[in-house]
Amino acid sequence: MAVSPVADLNSKLPLPSGKRQHSKFTGQSVRAIPIRILTVGKNRSQGVQLIVDEYMKKLRNYCSVDDVRIKSNPKNARDVVAQIEHEDIAVMGLIRPDEWVVMLDERGHDVGSEQMASLIGDAGNKGASSLLFCIGGPYGHGRQLRERANVSVKLSSLVLNHEIALVVLIEQLYR
């Protein structure tokens, strides 16, 4: 059984007092769960794509990672509600039944690096086939995904566009 890169790399985390805290997975075997990152949006800028490619290369040393993209507003709807619905249908069509779904949302749970590592380790140990992180389009996620998601987390108290959210997420996954 493989050890998760997150649990392995962060087995000790500094605390403000200068003391170190052990990860809850220290000394345990954690299954390296495949990860998929689904983003809804337009074409990425070259700079963002270079960063994504670099981190994907690093992550693939530890686990399978796929970058899945859905075009924003796939049916060119003029109505925002219709656009969200069309994106929602496209996203739901790509979610596997036994996948652990993490929806990135500005109203989600505020998690730090250690909690993100625990979330990944827990999903792998609970029998999920893979972990899917969903980054929404310009108007957020649709109702179906909100109901299907196993957990909703926010990467920042700031609202991030999908490219910046992707860079922050992928760096945290590597961390």
N, C-alpha and C positions, 0 to 999 in steps of 0.2 A: 504494500500500500504506500502511495506517495505522500509526501508531506506538503501541505499547502505552502506556497511561497510567502503568503502573508503571515501565517502563524510562525514560520521559520525565521523570516527576516525581522519580525517584530516581537521576538520572544521576551525581550525586555524593553520597556518603554520608560523614558525619564518622567519623573513626577516633578511638580514645581518645587518641592522641598529638596530636590537633589537625590532623593531615594529612587530606586528602580522597582518597577512592578512587573511581575511575570505575567505573560499572556495566559489565559485560561487553557490554551492548547499546548503549553510547554510540556514536552515529554510525551505528548500524545501523537498518535498517527492520525493525520487529518487527510481525508481523500481529496486529491486535486480535482476539483469539479470543473468541467468545461464551462467557459464563460462566453456569453454572447452579449454584445452591446448593440442595441437597436436605437438608431437616431432617426428622427423625422426632420427633414430640412432640405435646403437647397444644396448645391454643390459646395464642398468645402474649399476654403482658401488653401493655396499651396503651403503656406506656413503651418497651418493647423494639420494638414495631411502629413507633412514631414514629422511633426511631433507624434501624431497618432501612429504612424508607421514605425517610428523608433521605439515607442513603448510597447507596441504589439510584438515587435521582434524580441524585446526583453521578456515580456510575459510568456511568450511561447516556449521559453526555456523551462517553465514550470507547469504550464497547463495549456489546454487548447483554448484559443481565443478567436472569436469571429466578430467581424465588424459588419453589421447589417444596416443598410440604409433604405429609408422609404422617402420618396419625394414628398415634399410638403404640398398640400392641396392637390392630391392626385387627379381630381376631376375638374380642376379649375373653377371651383365654386366661388361665387361672389359673396355669398352669405357665410359669415364666420361660423355659425352653428353647423351648417352643412359641411364646411371644410373640416371642422373637428370630427364630425361623424364619419366622413370619408377616410380620414387618417386613422380613426379608431378601428374601423373595419379592416383596413390594411394591416394595422399592427396586430389585431386579434387573429388574423389569418396566419401569422407567423409564429404565434406562441404555441409551444408544445404542451400537451396535457400534463406531463410530469415535470415541468420546468418550474423553478422557484423564480418568481417575477418580482423584481425590485423596480418600483416606479420612482423616478427622480422628479420631485415636485417641490415648488417653493413653499408649500404648506405641509410637507412631510416632516417626519421626525428628524430633529437635529442630531446628527451623529458625528463623532470624531473619528480619527483614524483607527483607534483601538476598537470602537464599536463596529466600524466597517469590517475590520478583520474578523470580529466575532460573528457578524452576520454571514460572511462568506464561509467560515468554518462550520457554523451551525447548519447552513443550507446543505453543505456537503455531507454532513453526518446524519441528516434527517432523510436521506434517500432521494433527494431531487436528482434528476438526470443531468440537469445543467442549471446554470444561474443566468437569468436574462435581466439586464439593466435596460430600462426604457427611458429615453430622453425625448421629450415631446417637441412638437412643432411650436410655431410662434404663439399659438393661442392655448397651449397646454394639452392635456390628455383628455380623451373622451370617457364617457360613462362606463363603457364595457371594460376598458383597461382598469379604471379605478376600482371596479368591483372584482376583477380578476387578480389584481396585484396582491402578492403575499405581504408586502410591506411597502410603505411610501417613505422615502428619505429625502432630505434636502442637503445639498452640498454646501450651501452658504445661506446666510440671511439676505444676501443680495440676490436679485433676479439675474440669472445668467443666460445668455443666448446659448443655443444648442452646441455651437462650436466650443465655447469656453467651458460649458458643463462637461463636454466630452473630454477635454484636456484635463480638467480637474479630476474627473472620475478615473480615467485611465492611469493617471499618476497615483491616485490612491490605491488602485488595484495592484499596482506594482509595489507600492510601499509595503 
